Amino acid sequence: MIRAVITGSGSALPEQCVTNAEMAKRVDTTDEWIVERTGIRQRYIAGEGETTSSLATEAARKALEDAGVDASEIGLIILATATPDHTFPATATQVQANLGCRGGVAFDVQAVCSGFLYALGTAESLLRTGMAKKALVIGAETFSRILDWEDRTTCVLFGDGAGAVVLEARDVADDGPGILATKLHADGEHKDLLYVDGGPSTTGEVGKLRMKGREVFRHAVVNLADVLKEVLEDAGVDSGDVDWVVPHQANARILDATARKLGLSTDKIVVTVDQHANTSAASVPLAFDVARKDGRIKQGDLVMFEAMGGGFTWGASLARI
């Protein structure tokens, strides 16, 4: 059967690392307050000249090198981001130009923190139908540029970064590698719980991020547990067979609560929120790359990806590496 197989990964972070102690000098907060409520200890903030496209390009180049694939072989680039370089053209086309691989398909996906899952599902479908043979799926954000730095409840939660994977269409055996199942959902009724208060067609300005954290937490735990069960059932896999869960890195308490709800050991959860904070669409591929490169995730492992973001949007995908 034809499956989309992950053959390489890469990630990129801005140069500037900002600790909780440094955040406490900017806003009325403390390291203890941030760690207790979120598990975050530091985040990376994009500086002058660092953009969503530059971070995405760096992550993509590392993923290509890891996969042993030349940029000219890439026929599809899907970039998940809520912080594009420009309203248009798509930031994916800038990455395409930076990589020097002209002529293929390149576009952005906007599903906020679930963006990478939406991009992964879209790329997998296009590869299986023959639209392309090799693809780059990227999550990249510069969320620091849409934060209200006077709102201490939100500005401490987010960071900037990018992660990327190379997907290849391969004919594999039933027990071979590749994406086994993906489920995606959305519910626009809850948009006022997590949103940006601006846009080209409303205010004409970019706007700032607004969030009602307690309500988002409640929806996240329920929605993520439900979609993980859906994917396991669709793939015919028991939760105990999953080697690793790579979740959206929003909040350590959400990760723990979701694991408990599914009866998963926290030892199987890849956690990088303490290092990177919430990098929105970049968080899942960034965490995946970290766990691959440090040797935790190995060839043959069953890996579950999951995320929920503003909209609400949420989804999960199971892959054999």
C-alpha atoms as one frame of an Amber mdcrd trajectory, in Angstrom:
protein
   0.000   0.000   0.000   1.063   3.606  -0.561   1.802   5.472   2.645   3.329
   8.839   3.505   6.513   8.008   5.390   8.432  10.451   7.604  12.043  10.219
   6.423  13.634  13.241   8.066  13.082  16.070  10.527  14.606  19.399  11.459
  13.998  22.375  13.712  15.089  25.968  14.246  14.983  28.427  17.121  15.736
  32.153  17.336  19.055  33.178  18.866  17.547  34.927  21.902  16.538  32.691
  24.810  14.414  34.424  27.464  14.169  32.799  30.897  11.318  33.236  33.358
  13.592  35.407  35.494  14.088  37.725  32.529  10.322  37.752  31.881   9.805
  38.837  35.479  11.773  42.002  34.689   9.315  42.844  31.870   5.969  41.991
  33.466   4.526  41.410  36.943   5.269  37.688  37.294   7.718  35.242  38.883
   9.528  32.091  37.807   7.597  30.142  40.449   4.216  31.383  39.194   4.978
  30.454  35.569   6.466  27.022  36.333   3.675  26.017  38.739   0.893  26.856
  36.269   2.505  25.918  32.950   5.780  24.033  33.364   7.514  26.666  31.199
  11.041  27.713  32.202  12.206  29.568  29.094  11.254  30.489  25.534  12.967
  31.785  22.393  12.024  35.191  20.966  12.695  36.217  17.354  14.956  39.228
  16.920  15.530  41.634  14.070  15.842  39.781  10.770  14.375  36.560  12.189
  11.002  35.842  10.573   8.598  32.969  10.194  10.023  32.231   6.733  13.662
  32.360   7.888  12.978  29.951  10.776  10.899  27.701   8.499  13.654  27.651
   5.882  16.296  26.680   8.428  14.131  23.868   9.810  13.335  22.675   6.273
  17.004  22.592   5.263  17.867  20.527   8.335  14.994  18.122   7.599  16.149
  17.701   3.992  19.694  17.011   5.146  18.431  14.507   7.715  16.395  12.703
   5.040  19.187  12.808   2.461  16.855  14.554   0.027  17.773  17.396  -2.324
  15.427  20.390  -2.388  14.879  19.836  -6.122  13.079  16.568  -5.281  10.387
  18.326  -3.225   7.098  18.669  -5.110   4.954  19.907  -2.224   5.498  22.370
   0.627   2.782  22.963   3.216   3.592  25.482   5.924   1.386  25.730   9.001
   1.463  29.173  10.585  -0.741  31.815  12.187   2.026  34.414  11.897   2.933
  34.609   8.193   5.520  37.027   6.850   2.820  38.762   4.788  -0.940  38.569
   4.365  -0.012  37.215   0.937   1.762  35.588  -0.781   1.887  32.403   1.281
   4.993  32.118   3.420   5.442  28.613   1.972   6.275  30.195  -1.371   9.040
  32.233   0.272  10.445  29.047   1.787  10.224  27.424  -1.648  12.195  30.306
  -3.164  14.770  30.168  -0.359  15.287  26.458  -0.969  15.446  26.898  -4.736
  12.823  24.278  -5.603  10.541  25.993  -8.105   7.420  24.696  -9.807   5.922
  22.442  -7.150   2.891  23.086  -4.949   3.407  25.478  -2.015   0.790  26.942
   0.312   0.061  27.853   3.934  -2.394  26.233   6.348  -3.886  28.265   9.196
  -5.273  26.192  12.059  -3.212  27.854  14.806  -1.751  25.290  17.240  -3.325
  22.396  15.288  -1.806  23.695  12.071   0.920  21.074  11.791  -1.639  18.270
  12.176  -3.830  19.843   9.489  -0.794  20.265   7.216   0.364  16.705   7.856
  -3.072  15.278   7.027  -3.310  17.373   3.860   0.173  16.400   2.677  -0.461
  12.726   3.370  -3.641  12.801   1.276  -1.908  14.566  -1.631   1.039  12.163
  -1.578  -1.236   9.135  -1.607  -3.122  10.478  -4.640   0.109  11.092  -6.549
   0.104  14.903  -6.482   3.752  14.703  -5.397   6.273  12.079  -4.368   8.106
  14.023  -1.669   6.877  16.821   0.565   8.017  19.234   3.240   5.543  19.783
   6.072   6.531  22.707   8.269   5.192  24.404  11.380   6.696  27.842  11.990
   5.694  30.798  14.158   6.817  34.180  15.443   4.053  34.466  18.040   6.023
  37.050  20.003   4.884  39.609  17.429   1.185  39.180  18.200   1.490  39.129
  21.994   0.255  41.844  24.318   3.378  42.314  26.433   1.320  44.032  29.130
  -0.886  40.950  29.617   1.110  38.800  32.021  -1.327  35.886  31.769  -0.590
  35.305  28.072   2.772  36.815  27.115   4.680  34.386  29.353   3.151  31.355
  27.608   4.441  31.652  24.055   7.672  31.472  22.100   8.955  31.387  18.528
  10.415  28.553  16.477   9.967  26.114  13.610   9.918  22.386  12.953   9.751
  20.425   9.708   9.461  16.877   8.429  10.091  15.319   5.036   7.306  13.018
   3.848   7.795  10.502   1.037   5.175   8.392  -0.732   6.306   4.775  -0.490
   4.834   1.383  -1.273   5.112  -0.445   2.059   3.842  -3.606   3.723   0.927
  -3.461   6.143   3.308  -3.464   9.103   5.665  -0.980   7.436   6.336   2.666
   8.225   4.117   5.633   7.441   1.077   7.531   8.649  -1.560   5.013   9.738
  -4.508   7.247  10.669  -5.390  10.925  11.053  -8.477  12.632  12.493  -9.128
  16.395  12.333 -11.921  18.485  13.874 -13.065  22.081  14.356 -15.762  23.948
  16.274 -16.063  27.647  15.473 -18.528  28.338  18.288 -15.638  28.709  20.707
 -13.562  31.234  18.770 -13.914  33.896  21.490 -11.958  31.768  23.947  -8.705
  31.973  21.981  -8.268  34.483  19.164  -6.428  37.527  17.820  -8.410  40.780
  18.021  -7.526  42.030  14.547  -7.239  41.173  10.877  -7.178  42.645   7.343
 -10.946  42.529   6.822 -12.019  43.659  10.319  -9.656  46.148  11.941  -7.060
  46.464   9.193  -4.415  45.728  11.815  -2.637  42.553  12.904  -4.110  42.581
  16.426  -3.027  40.861  19.642  -3.632  37.404  21.070  -6.471  37.054  23.594
  -7.196  33.925  25.610  -9.463  32.666  28.394  -7.062  30.090  29.729  -9.308
  28.204  32.140 -11.961  27.497  29.501  -9.347  26.526  26.897  -7.814  24.058
  29.360 -11.169  22.362  29.949 -11.932  21.952  26.237  -8.386  20.813  25.449
  -8.372  17.860  27.828 -11.734  16.532  26.590 -11.152  17.139  22.873  -7.639
  15.703  22.811  -8.596  12.556  24.726 -11.528  11.975  22.344  -9.533  12.445
  19.135  -6.718  10.208  20.373  -9.256   7.428  20.963 -10.653   7.994  17.447
  -7.247   7.588  15.836  -6.410   4.466  17.854  -9.705   2.863  16.858  -9.242
   3.789  13.200  -5.727   2.329  13.153  -6.741  -0.763  15.134  -4.084  -0.050
  17.741  -4.281  -0.290  21.540  -3.038   2.694  23.537  -0.501   0.418  25.206
   1.131  -0.230  21.815   1.992   3.461  21.321   5.673   4.079  22.021   5.547
   7.874  22.166   3.004  10.672  22.219   4.249  13.972  20.769   1.653  16.531
  21.870   1.220  20.220  21.246   3.353  21.882  23.905   0.837  24.306  25.411
   0.905  23.572  29.102   2.412  20.773  31.198  -0.847  20.414  33.128  -2.795
  19.737  29.906  -0.245  17.090  28.908  -0.536  15.343  32.273  -4.339  15.513
  32.343  -4.669  14.114  28.815  -2.285  11.254  29.600  -4.253  10.347  32.733
  -7.556  10.431  30.859  -6.206   7.894  28.332  -4.354   5.791  30.875  -1.002
   6.573  29.257   2.247   6.630  31.190   3.728  10.121  31.400   7.051   8.449
  30.552   5.711   8.078  26.993   4.958  11.793  26.587   7.556  13.955  24.830
   7.707  17.219  26.788   9.584  20.287  25.559   7.240  23.009  26.833   9.768
  23.772  29.583  12.403  24.603  26.936  10.355  26.280  24.182   7.018  27.344
  25.738   4.018  27.271  23.383   5.243  27.712  19.796   1.793  27.084  18.289
   2.021  25.226  14.940   5.763  24.711  15.436   5.485  22.873  18.750   4.680
  19.345  17.532   7.357  19.076  14.806   9.871  20.862  17.045   9.270  18.376
  19.890   9.373  15.450  17.444  12.738  16.557  16.085  14.171  16.950  19.593
  13.037  13.433  20.564  14.383  11.908  17.330  17.731  13.605  17.598  18.265
  12.692  21.266  17.512   9.037  20.494  14.189   8.585  22.265  12.149   8.062
  19.109  13.614   5.258  17.019  12.888   3.597  13.697   9.887   1.284  14.033
   8.304   3.209  16.929   4.587   3.997  16.912   4.246   7.739  17.486   1.039
   9.689  18.150   0.903  13.394  17.310  -1.871  15.563  18.772  -2.793  19.231
  19.101  -5.604  21.687  19.806  -5.664  25.365  18.906  -7.792  28.446  18.438
 -10.934  28.049  16.445 -11.243  25.590  18.103  -9.347  23.185  15.888  -7.910
  19.873  17.027  -6.561  16.655  15.644  -4.285  13.641  15.994  -2.219  11.416
  13.755  -0.578   8.017  14.337   2.590   7.113  12.447   5.070   4.283  12.423
   8.511   5.836  12.072
